[in-house]
Amino acid sequence: MSANDRPLKLHHVDSRPFRDLLNSPEDFNMVFESIEHTIMSSFAIDAVLNNGIAPKITAALIKERWNICEKWFRIMRGDIGFSLRQTIDTLPKALACEMLGQPFEPVKDTGQGWAPMSIEEILQRQG
């Protein structure tokens, strides 16, 4: 997917902080696309929480949400040692919790059936 085909225009985002936490260029593409998807999904959550009214998607709002995802990616992958898959799967919950002003405490996968909380579960807890 070329930069022009992407749903979000992330040309202003600095991707260098991720590179030291990845094993290959393919990992970077997967992470980048998952963050992009997480951010796009967050706008849908905004609309649900605001009676169907979505916020205007601005570069500042995209960058703010990118920075939240980047922060949690670094914490989960770098500090806690999550697998790449668990980190990617947990980012939507981390972003949603921050957006809702709820605490988020990542729990490392112990290999005993870990699964991320769904967006629906987050919304149910909110309302």
N, C-alpha and C positions, 0 to 999 in steps of 0.2 A: 504494500500500500504506500503510495507516494504521499508526501507531506500535503499536497493539494487535495488528496482524496480523503483525508482524515476528517472525522466529524468535528473535532476541536482544532483550532489553530494554535498549536503549542510551540510556535517558533521562538517564543520569548522564554521558554523553560530551559534551565540549565540542567542537563542530564549527567554531568560529570560525577556528581556525588554517588550515583548508583554503580558506576563501573567497577569500583573496588569490591563490591558485594556480589558480583556475578561471575559466572564461569565462562561465558561465551557471548559473542555478539548476538546469537539467537536468543539467549536469555534476556538481553537488553530489549529486543523487539517485543518479546512476550510481556515483560514488565511494563514497558511503555504503553502497549495496547491495553493491558489490564487496568492501568491507572486511567487511561483515557476513558475506558468503559465505566470505571467506577465514578469518575467525575460526571459523565453524561447521565448515569443512573441517579446521581445525587440531585440533579435538576428535576427529575421526575418525582423524587421524594419531596422536594420543595413544593411542587405543585399539589401533591396530595395533602401536605400539611397546611397549605394556604388555600383550601377550598377550590382547587383546580387552577389557581393562578400561579403560573410559573414565573420565576424571576427573569429579568432581562439578563441574558448570558453575556457578560463583559469579560474582557481580558483580565481585569483585576480580580473578578470572581473566580475565573478559571485558575489564575495563578495562586490565589489564596487556597483553593482546594488542592491544587497540585502540591503546594508546600506542606499541607497537612498530610497528604499521602506519602510524600517524600520523608517527612519526619518519622511517621510510623513504619515505613519500609526500613529505614535505617535502624530504628529501635528493634523491630522484630527480627530482621535478617542479621543485622550486625551485632547488636547488644545481647539479644536473647538467644540467637542461633536457630531461628525457625528455618525450615526448609523453604526453598523458593516457592513451591506450590502452596504451603500453608501461609506464607507471607502474602502472596497474591490473593488467596481466598479470604484472608482476614481484613484486607484493606477496606472493602466496602463498609464493614462494621465499624472500623476505626474512624473512618470519615463521617459516617452517620452519627456516631456517638458524639464526636466533636461538634458537628453541626447542631445537634440537639442539646448541647451543653451537658451531656451525660458522661460520667466517668467511663473510661475504657481500660480494661486490664487484660492484655493479651495473655493467653495461656498456651504454653508450648505443647505441641502434640506429643503425647507419650506413647503413641501407637495403639491406643485403646479406643478407637472409634471416634476420634476427634472430627467435628464438623463445625463450620462457622455458623453463627446465628444468622438467620435469614433477615432480609429487609423487612419482611412482614412481621417477624417477631419483634424487631426493633420498634416498628410503628405501633404494634399492640402495646408494648410497654409504655410508649409515649402517651397513648390516648386511652 
